Amino acid sequence: MIFSTHPLHPDVEAGLSELGNYCVASAPTREAIENESLGSEIIVVRAPIPVGVIARETGLRALVRHGAGLDMIPVKAATQAGVFVANVPGANAVTVAEHIVWTSIALLRKHPKVRSDFEKFGWNQARAHSDTGLELNGKTLGIIGLGNIGTALLRIAVGGFAMQVRAFVRNPDNLPNGVQYAPLEELLRVSDVVALCCPLTDETHGLIGETQLELMKSSAVLINVSRGPVVQEVALIQALQTGQIAGAALDVFDTQPLPQDHVFFKMHNVILTPHMAGITQESMLRMGMGVLSETRRILGGQNPTNLVNPACLAQYRARFGSTN
């Protein structure tokens, strides 16, 4: 059985159905995933996978991530069990990069406050915010994490908006043209827009807190398309309420779904989206086709192209036989 935690693009579902019995969870909840994934050979991952599923499913060949991030997959447990972990890196990079540009412009032009005041107080009070609006063109962009998303954003920022780009990365050697390495503190001081594009790891957990936010310009905005815990939420709320920074666009949160009574909903210098920065019709098709390709390879006796945990190979071969 090929089991998916979420519905996929229709073309992808049709392709997976040709490879075997294809099933979708009735809801992307822990209970539904645990109860409905019985007998899975392949699990397509768009929601957290309980570690007990890996231990229980003796015929499980692979966990295939519909996207790039691996925080929803217990990779260590999969490796120990001899289960492939594969992902589809880069398929939604331009989608997320466009989201960063869109939200950056909206924040610099005071759109959340304009929209609120237009509705509540009318034309003149809303229009007055334009006097303090800023252009994106020529500004300094700080990118934290220069993977596929950061690299796509770099191309748009330099080619489309003549921006000066600084990047904070683990390995500053061989950066692409158009970007300069900067230590985190320097990047925060000079940037007009700070984009968090890094994965959630032990090193990035809580990376942006009170000390880091105090380094930013009062006119600067923070865009988080990484994971919620990369930013210390209490510190961010305080920085937004006091005007320490001008605004934030948040696509990810400590708690997801974001509770409806959260203070973020009451703020007029924040743009909130429900973890959708990487989702468009086009990106869903690209990610899904990547999943389909990897599933076809695995069921055909081959290793996935994007094998995340090669340490599982010996155990996998002991379970299922040799792979190419």
N, C-alpha and C positions, 0 to 999 in steps of 0.2 A: 504493500500500500504506500502511496505517496500522500502524505498528510501536510496540509498547509494551515498555519495559524490564522490566516486571513484570506479572503478572496483575492485573486490575482487578475491581471489583464485577461480578457476573454480569449485572446489568441494564445496566451501562455497556458491557460487552463485546458484549452483544446489539445495543445501539444502534450501536456503532462498526462492527460486522459488516454492518449494513444500509447503511453509507456507503461501504464498499469492502472490499478484502481486508485482513482484520485478522490480525496475527501478534504473538506474544509471544516475547520472547527466551527461549531455553532456560535461561539463567542470567543474573543481572544483573551480568555481568562485562564488562570492557573487550573481551575477545576475542569473546565472544558478540555483544555489541552491534555491534562493528565488522563481524563476518562476516555477521550475520543481518539487518542493516538495509538491505541492498542494495535499491534501488528504492523507498525510502520517500518518500511525499509528506508524511506527518505522523509525527512521533515523539513519543510520550507519555513524559515524562521522570520517572522515579523513581530513576534512577542516573546517575552522571556520563556525559556524552556526549563521546566523543573528538573533538577539533577536526577530525581528519581525515575524519570522517564528513560534516561540513558541506561541506568542500571537495570531497569525492567525489560527493555526491548532488546532481546538477544539477537534479533534479526536486523537491527538498525544498522544501516550502512553509513548514512551521512546526515549531518545537519547542514543545510545549505541556506546561507543568509541571503535574504532578498534585500541586498544593499551591501554596505561595507562594514559598518560597526559591529563589533563582536561582543559587546557588553550584555547582550541577551542570551549568550550561549556559554554554558559552563565548559570552556575549552579544555581545562585540565581533566575533568571527569571524562569527557569524550575521548581524549587522547589515551587515558588509562584503559578505557573500555575498547579501544581499537575502532573508534568511529571517526570517519572523516569529518572535518569542519572545512567548509568552503564558503567563499563570499564572492560578491560581484563588485569589485572596487571600481570607482570612477564612473559608474553608469548614471549617477545623478549629480555629478560634480557641477556641471554648468547650471543645472536647475537650482542648486543651493547657492551658487555664486550670484545668479540673477536675483534670488531672494535677498541676499545681503545688500546688493546695490539698491533694490527697490526700497527696503526698509531704511537704509542709510539716508537716501534722498528724502523720504517721508519724514524722518526725524529731524533732519537738518532744516526742512521747510516747515517744521512745527505742525505737521498734519494732524496728530491726535488732538492737540489743543484747538486748532482751527475748526476741526469737525465738531468738537464738543460745543465750542462757543457759537458757531454758526447756527446750530440747532437751538441752543438755549437763549442766546442774546441777539442773534441776527447778524446781518451783513457787515456792518461797520466794525463791530468788536472783533469778529473773526478775521476780517481783512487786516486789522492792525498788526496781527502777528507776522505778516509778511515783512515788516520793517526789520525784524531780527532774524529772518530766515537766511540760510547760508547755501551756497552752491557746493556741489560735490567736486566740480571740476577744479583741478589744481591742488586739492587738499592732500594731506598726508594720511595714508592708510597703514595701519599696523595689523599684520596678519600673524596670528599665533597658531602655528601648525601649517606647514606648506606641503600638504599632500595633494591629492587630486583636486579637492575643493579649493584649497588655497591657491593652487597653481592656476585653476580656471578663473578665480577671482583676480589674480594678478594680471592675467591677459586683458580682462575687461577693464580693470582700473587704469592700467597704463595706456592701452590702445584706445579706450573710449572716453576716458576722463582726465588724461594727462596727470594722473596722480603720482605723488612720490610714495614709494612703498617700502616699508620696513618689515622684516620678518623675524620672529623669534622661533627658532627650531632647535631640535636636539643636535643636529649635525649641520653646522653652517658652511661646510665645504661644498663647492660646486652648486651654489645657488643659481637659478636661471637669471637671464638678463632682465633688467628692470627692477630688481629688488636688492636691497642691502640688508645684511644681518644687523640686528640690534639686540643687545641684552634686554630682558623684559622691562626693567625700570626705565631705560631710555626710550623704548618703544612706547610705553604708556605716556611718557612726558610729552613726546612730540606729535603723537597721532591725533588727528581729528575724528577718525573712525577707527575703532578697535574691533576686529572680527576674530572671534574664537572659532577656529576650524580644527582643533586638535582632538584626538581621541581621548576618552576618559581612561586614565591609568592612575596608578599610585602617585606618579609624579605630577599629574595635572589635577588631581582631586583637590578642590579648594584653592586652585592656583590664583584666582582673583578674589582678594578679600579687602578688608578696610585699608590696609597699608597700600595696596596696589591701586585702589580706586582713588585714594588721596593724591596719587601722582598724576592723574589724568587732568586735562584741561577742563575747566568748567563748561566749555562749549562743546566738548567731545561727546560722542555717543558710543555705546557698547552694543555689539551684535553677537548673540550667542546662538550658533547653530551646531554646537558641539554636543555637550550633555549638561544637564542642569547642575550637577555637583561640581563642575569645573569652577563655578562661581559660588562664593559664599552668599547665600540668599539674603540673610539678615543685613549684611554689610551693603549689599546692592540696594536694598530697600531704603536704607538710611541715606546712601549717596544720592538716590533719586529724589527723596523727600526734601533733602537739605540743599539741593542744587549743586552738589559736589560735581556731578556730571549732568549733562543736558538731557540725556535720554537713553533708553535702551530698547532694543528689539529682541524679544525672547521667544524662541521656538521650542525650547526644552526647559524642564523644570525639575526641582528636587522630587516633587510628587506629581506623577502623571496618572490620570488626567488631573489638571490643575483644579483645585476646589473652587467652586463658584463664588465662595465668599472670600477669596484671597484678596489681599490688599492691592495686588497688581491691577485688578480690575477697576480700582478707584483712581488710578493714576493717569494723568493726562500728558505725561512725557514718556509713555511706554506703548510699544506695539506688541501685542500678544498674538501668537499663532499656535495651533495645537499640533506641534511636531509634524509640520507639513512642508517644511522648506524644500525638501527633496522630492516632493510628489507633484507630478504633472502627468498628463496622458502620455507624453513622450518618454519621461523617465521611468514610469511604471512599465512601459513596454520594454525599454532597454534592460531594466533590472530583471524583469520576468524572463526575457529571452536568455539572459545570462544564467538564470536558475535552470531553465529548460536545458540549456547546453550542458551544464554541469551534471544535471540529473541523467541525461542521456549517456554521458561518458561513464558515470559511475555504474549505472545499471548494465552498461555494455562491457564492464570489466576493466575500465581504465581509471587512472587517477584523475581527480578533478584538476582543471587547469590552474585554479587558484586555491591550492591546498594550504590551509593555514597551519595545520599541525602535522608536519611530516613525521614527527616522532611516533605517530600512531601506526605507521605502515607495517611494522613487524607483527603487531597484534592484529591488525586488519587482515593481513595475509593468512595468519593462523586461523582466523574465523571464516574467511571467504575464499581463500586460495590466492594465487599470484595475481598481480596486476601488472599492466604494461608500464 
